[in-house]
C-alpha cells in the first residue's frame, strides 16, 4: 500500500466539486513571540462566520496552524493557565 493510500483515522472524506471559497477575513489584532527556535504568531481575525484566534507556529519555515473560535477562548485560556501552573508545580524528571 502506498503511504498516501492509508485509511485516515478520521474516516472517509469526500471531495466533491470545487472547494468552498474562503470567507474574507479582517485582522483585528496580531502579535508574535519567539520561544527558542520557534516563532508563534497570534492573530485575532473576523469573517462572516465570526471571530477566531489563529495561532501559527513557524519552525525554520515550516508552519502549523490551529484556529480557536472566539466563543471557546475563555475555556482555552483556562486550560492553558492550568497547564502553565502544572508545569511550574511538578518537579522535572531527571534525564
N, C-alpha and C positions, 0 to 999 in steps of 0.2 A: 504494500500500500504506500502510495506517495504521501509525504508528510502533509501536504495541503488537502488531502482527501480524508484525513481523520475525522471521525464524527465529533462535533462540538459538544462539550459538556453542557452547553446552554440550549441544546435542542436544534432543530432544523430552522434555518432562516430562509424565507423565500424572498427572492429579489425579482419582483415583477414590475416591469415598466421602468420608467425613469426615476431616479432618486428624487426625494422630496426637495423642493427648493428651500434653501436656508432662509430663515427669517432675518430681516435686517436687525443688527444689534447696535445698541448705543452704549458706549463705555461711560459709566458713572464715576468710577474711581479705579485707580490702578497703583500698585506698589510692588516692589520686588525686594527679596532678601537673598544674600549669598551665605550659604552654610557649607563649609568645607569646599568640595568641588562642585556642589550643586547650586543652581540658581532657581528660586521659586518665585513665580510671578502670580500675584493675586489680582484678579480683575473682576470688579463688580460690574455686571452688564444688565441690560434690559432689552427685551424684544417683545413682540406681540403676545407671547405666552407668559410673560412675567419677568421678574428679576432673578438673577442667579449669580453665583460666585464661581468663576473659572480659576482653578489652581493648576498652573503648568510648572512641571519640573523639567529643567534643562540640564543635562549632564553631557558635556562635550558635544553639543549639537543634537543629541537625541532627546526628543521631547515626549513627555507623557502628560496627559491632562485629565483632570476629573472636574465634574460640574456638580455643584450643590445648589439645588433650588432654594431661593430665599426663605420660603417657609420652614426649611429644615436647618437654617443656620444656627439658631439658638441651641438646638439639640446637638448639632455638630460641634459647636463651641463647648458645650457642657462635657461631651465625651472627650474632646481634646484636652480640656482642663484636667479631667480625671487622669488621662494618660500622662500629662506633664507632672502631676502630683505623684503618681505611682513611680515615675522614672526617677524622682528625687528621693523618694522614701525607701525604695527597695535597694538593698545592697547589690553592688555589681558582682557578677560571678567571676571568680578568678579564672584567668586563661592559662 
